[in-house]
Amino acid sequence: MGDKTLTCLGCGQLNRVPDAKLSSDPKCGKCGVGLMTGQAVDVDPARLEKAARNDDLPLVVDFWAPWCGPCKMMAPEFAKAAKSLNGKARLVKLDTQKHQSTGGRYRIRGIPTMVAFERGKEKKRQSGAMRAGQIVGWVQG
């Protein structure tokens, strides 16, 4: 047991959260936004980079675009997976149409693509739409 560092996806503040509090909706000490909401949160490239670099919990990013049919099909499944993984991982979404340079920076060749980061390093990636159970299994595997 110890503390985990989590980046607030609202204001960018780094927070230390005791392990025992991870599943009880911890809030950012600066802005009060929930740090572990069980929801897939939309992020911008700056928050993504900071969270990927600093967070102690796995950070799973869904790179998607609004025009992508498979992305639209996977969105509710990704949301269900975020709820299932609450307290164990954080799931975020990044719109590659809105943030076009980010796709190149993270070597995204097709969407949807999920990338899992742990303690500043990319651990794995998966392209193609998946169901919630498959996403959870992939994150925990």
Helices and strands as residue ranges (DSSP letters): E 3-7, E 14-18, G 19-21, E 41-42, H 45-54, E 59-64, H 69-84, E 90-95, H 100-105, E 113-118, E 121-127, H 132-140
